[in-house]
């Protein structure tokens, strides 16, 4: 398994619940945590000694959007190499700009269908292919 410690930063409870249910269905070895505030997530990341293996980031968040979060994250030594997947319903220009500006950032479209989200997340979390793109 490529990623075991997963952080979801998402302010929508329903989306977060489905996401965690899917992670639990993929493997009981996955440790997931959810932060509903990008600002709070950054604070906890800075204070924590254990960084997540990957971050799934809702792009459209109040107070600090995906680009703002990524800019601050990439400035924190020890955290800037954490893979980030933008997790959003929209795949518009702002997402494309963020993916271009912040090298290595991928995109996963939010899904409410359990089976489709399961397949998408399983492909990301279990995959051992380092060059694989995560746009679905």
C-alpha positions in Angstrom: 0.0 0.0 0.0 1.4 3.3 -1.0 -0.4 5.6 1.5 -1.5 4.6 5.0 -1.8 7.9 6.9 -4.3 10.1 5.1 -5.5 13.6 5.9 -8.6 15.0 4.3 -9.1 18.8 4.6 -12.8 19.4 3.7 -15.5 21.6 5.2 -18.5 19.6 4.1 -19.5 16.9 6.6 -21.3 14.7 4.1 -18.3 14.6 1.7 -16.0 13.8 4.6 -18.2 11.0 6.0 -18.4 9.3 2.6 -14.6 9.7 2.0 -13.8 8.1 5.4 -16.3 5.3 4.8 -14.6 4.5 1.5 -11.1 4.6 3.1 -12.3 2.1 5.8 -13.7 -0.1 3.1 -10.4 -0.1 1.1 -8.3 -1.2 4.1 -8.4 -1.4 7.9 -4.7 -0.5 7.8 -5.5 3.1 6.7 -5.4 5.8 9.4 -7.4 8.8 8.3 -8.1 12.1 9.9 -10.3 15.0 8.8 -10.0 18.7 9.3 -12.9 21.0 8.4 -10.7 24.1 8.4 -7.6 24.6 6.1 -6.2 27.0 8.7 -6.6 24.5 11.5 -5.2 21.8 9.4 -2.0 23.8 8.7 -1.7 24.6 12.4 -2.0 20.9 13.4 0.4 19.9 10.6 3.0 22.3 12.0 2.6 21.2 15.6 2.5 17.5 14.8 5.6 15.2 14.7 3.9 12.7 12.4 3.0 14.0 9.0 0.4 12.3 6.8 1.6 10.3 3.8 -0.9 12.2 1.5 -3.3 15.1 1.8 -6.7 15.3 0.0 -7.6 19.0 -0.1 -11.0 20.5 -0.9 -10.1 23.4 -3.1 -13.2 25.6 -2.2 -12.8 26.3 1.5 -13.8 29.4 3.4 -11.0 31.7 4.8 -8.2 29.8 3.0 -8.7 28.2 -0.4 -6.7 25.4 -1.9 -4.1 27.7 -3.5 -3.6 29.6 -0.2 -3.2 26.3 1.7 -0.7 24.9 -0.8 1.4 28.1 -0.8 1.6 28.0 3.0 2.2 24.2 3.1 5.0 24.4 0.5 6.8 27.0 2.7 6.9 24.7 5.7 10.1 22.7 6.0 9.3 19.0 6.4 5.9 19.3 4.9 6.5 20.6 1.5 7.1 17.2 0.0 3.8 15.7 1.1 1.7 14.7 -2.0 -1.5 16.7 -2.3 -4.6 15.8 -4.3 -7.1 18.6 -4.9 -10.5 17.1 -4.1 -13.3 19.2 -5.7 -16.5 19.1 -7.6 -15.1 21.6 -10.1 -12.2 20.9 -12.4 -12.0 24.4 -13.8 -9.3 26.9 -14.5 -8.4 27.6 -10.8 -7.7 23.9 -10.3 -5.5 23.7 -13.4 -3.6 26.8 -12.3 -3.0 25.3 -8.9 -1.8 22.1 -10.4 0.6 24.0 -12.7 1.8 26.4 -10.0 2.4 23.7 -7.3 4.4 20.9 -8.9 3.2 17.4 -8.2 -0.3 18.4 -7.1 -3.0 16.1 -8.6 -6.8 16.3 -8.9 -9.6 14.0 -8.0 -13.2 14.9 -8.7 -15.6 14.6 -5.7 -17.9 11.7 -6.1 -21.0 10.9 -4.1 -21.3 7.4 -5.7 -19.6 5.1 -3.2 -18.4 2.6 -5.8 -16.8 5.2 -8.1 -15.1 7.0 -5.2 -13.9 3.6 -3.9 -12.2 2.8 -7.3 -10.7 6.2 -7.6 -9.3 6.2 -4.0 -8.1 2.6 -4.3 -6.2 3.5 -7.4 -4.4 6.4 -5.7 -3.8 4.8 -2.3 -2.8 1.3 -3.4 -1.0 2.2 -6.6 2.8 1.8 -6.6 3.3 3.7 -9.8 5.0 7.0 -9.0 4.3 8.7 -12.3 0.6 7.9 -12.3 -1.8 10.9 -12.7 -4.9 11.0 -10.5 -7.4 12.8 -12.7 -10.6 10.9 -12.9 
